[in-house]
Amino acid sequence: MTILPGLSAGTRVHIRQPIRLILVDDDNDFRESLDRQLRDEGCSVTAFSNGKAALNYLQWTDVADLCLLDWRMPVMGGIDVLREMRRRQVMTPVIFLTGVRDDACEEDALRDGAVDFVNKSRRLSVLMKRIERITEGWQRAAPPRTDAEASTYLRRGPLELRADPQSATWHGRAVDLTRTEFRILNHLATRPGIDVSFGELYKLVHGKDFITSDGEEACRTNVRSFIKRVRNKLRGVDPNFDRIQSYPRFGYRWSMT
């Protein structure tokens, strides 16, 4: 196994279940080598070369146990990535893995919500122990949801939907939706980036066997009315809300950006 300068495999850490890691570093050689080593240790790794790509991924998935983040990166530095994560209500724990040796930087990172600040020269075995300690502590602090609870919960970045009892929040602010409006929003948000037709949404509202005698345009008008109400309620808590995008003459999609 190729070992990074300053990192050695040491004693292998046996992990019962794969720890799901996000790795963000603009140094291609370092990122690719560490990616391999972490996978050899039993981790599941999703790697990115820049903060913007990592943010976009984290915005639309809830399957990362921990993020390993470089401090110095072009365009968007690590501390800016962390701050934007927290602004978007992405609460994945962050370890800065960096070559920076500066107490002020470490203090900024910890103050803004990072859980650790590790130098890249540390051995892989040390890094793995820190990863294990943090993820185990995080899981104890937030007990996993049961299968029934998981099936009634959806998070898409700042959007959170709970089906039982029904509730919707955007950036932590409650959105008052009717049952039908909730079903439409949930249907779109569970299919980010996928075009959903007027007909599919119409059947969602009225039932798959419902057939209107008023024609296709009436179907579209009915769906547009529901979408307008959902948009207006979300804009009531966030005037800049624009995630529900129109696909002319076809339907709508939930935008991922």
N, C-alpha and C positions, 0 to 999 in steps of 0.2 A: 504494500500500500504506500503511495506517495505521501510523505509527511511535509507539511508546511514548515518553512523556517520558523523556529521558535515553538512549534507545536509537535508533540510526539504522542503516539497512541497511548502509551502508559498501560495501565490496567483497564481492560475492557469493562465497560459498564453494561450490565444486562438489564434491559428495559422490558417490563412485562407487556406494555402496550406502546406502540410507536408514539413518540412525542412529535407533534406536528409543528414544524418550525418554518418561519418566514426568514429568509436570509437576504439582506439588502447591502450590497457593496459594489462600488463601481470598478474595483480592481478585478478584472476578469480571471487572472491566474489564481489569486487568493480565493475568490468566490467559488470557482469551479473545484479547486482542491479541497476546500473546507466542506463544500457540498458533498463530495465523495466520502470524506472522512465521517461526517455526521451520519450519512446513510449506512456506512459500515458499522456504526454504533447502534443502529436500529431505528434511527429517527426518520421521519417523513419530512422531506425538505422541498420547499418551493422558493426558488431563488430569483432575485431581480437585480438589475444593474443600476437602477435609479429609484429615487423615492416616489416619483409620480406613479410609476407602474405598480409599485407595492401598495400605494394608497388606493389605487383603483381596484386592485384585487381585494384588499381588506374591506373596502367599502361594500363589497357584494358577497362576501362569504363570512361565515362564522365558525370556521374550522381550523383556526390556528391557535396553538397553545401558547406560543411565545414568538416574539420577533427579535432577531439578531440584527442590529442596525449599526452601520458605519457612521462615524461623525462627520468626516470631510468627504463630501461628494459635490460634483458640479451641479449648478442650477438650483438644487434644493438640498441643503445640508441635513444631516441627521436630526439635529434639534428641531428644525422646521418640520420635518416629517412627523416627529413625535407630537409636536404642538398641533399639527393639523389632524392627526389621528384623534387626539383628545377632543378637539373642536367638533369633529364629526361623530363623537360618541363611540369611537372604536376603542375599546378598553383592553385590547390584547396587551399583556405585559411585555415590556421592552427591556432588553439588555443591549447597552452600547458595547460593541466589540470593535475596538479602535486602536490605532497606533498613537493617538493623542495622549500626552502626559501633561495634564493641566488640571490643577485642583479646581479652578474656576469653572472649567467646562464640566467637570464631574458634578460640581454643586448645581450648575444650571440643569443638567440632565435629571438629577434626582429630584430637584425642586419641581420640575415640569412633569414628573410622573414616571420616569424610568425606574426600574427596580434594581439595576446593577450597572456597573461601568467597568468593563474588563479589558485589559490590554491584550492586543493580538499576540504578544510574545508568550502568553501563558500556555502551559501544556494543554493538549486536548482533554486529558483526563480531568484537569481542574475545571475547564469550561463545562464538561459534561456534568460534573457534580453540581455546579452552580445551576445549570439548566434543570437538572432533576429536582434540586431543592426548591427552586422557584415554582416550577410547574406543579409539584406536589402540594406546596403551600397554597397556591392559587386554587387548585381543585378542592382542597379542604375548605377554603373560605367560601367557595361557591359550589355547593353540592350539585352534582349532575342532575338534570331533569329526567324524570321517568319517560318511558316511551310515549305514554299518553300525553304528557306535558309537551314533549318535543314536537308531537304531531299537531299541536294547537298553537305553536309559536313560530313567528317568522321575523327575522331582522334583515333589513336591507339598508345598511349604513344607518342614517338617522331615522329611518322608518322602523317602528316595531308594531307588530300585529299579534294580538292574542285572541284566540277564538272562544276560549272558555275561562272566564267570562269575556265577552267581546269587548275589545278596547283597541284603540289605535293612537299612537303618538308619533310626532315628527319633531326631532331634536328635543325629545323629552316633554313636549307640550301636547296635551290631549286634543284629538281631532274627533268631533262628535259626528259619527256616521250612522246612517240607518243600516239595517241588516243587509239590504241589497247593495248599498254603496260599499259596505265593508267587503262583500263578496267580490265585487268588481275590482276593488283596489287589491285585494289579496290575489286574485287571479292574474292581474298584470304583474304584480311585484314578484310572484313566484316564477315568472318567465322573463327575467331581465334581458333586454335586447332582442326579444322575439316578437314578431308582428302578430297581433291577435285581431282576428277579423270582427267586423260588425256582427256577423251571424253567430259567431262563437259567444260573444258577449250577450247578444240578444237571448240565446238559449240559456245562458247562465242566469239571466234575470227571470225569464218566463218558463223555463223548463224545456228539456230537449224535445218533447213531443208537441210543444205549442206551435201552432201554425197560424200566422196572421193572414187575413184576407186583404190587408191594406197595401200590400206590395213591399218591395225591397226598400224604397225610399222611406217609407214609414218606419221600417225596422231601423234604418240608420238614424232617423230623427229621434227615435226613442232612446237609442244608445247614446247619441250625442248629448241628450238632455241629462242622462245619468252621469256621463263623464264630466260635463260642465259643473254639476253639483259637487262631485268629488274634488275637482280642481279648485273650485271656489272655497271649499271648506279647508283644504290644505293651504291655500293662499291666505286664508284668514289667520293662520298661525305663522305663515312664512310667505310674505309677498313675492319672494323670488322663486317660489316652488315652480319647477318646470320639468319634472321627471316623466309626466305622462305626455308623450308626444304623439301627434297625429300622423297617420300614414294615409294620405289622401285617397279616397275612394275605396279603401280597404279596411282600415280600423285604427288601432292604437298600439303603442309599445311603451314599456317602462324603460326609460333611458338609464344606462349605466354610468353616464358622465354628466 
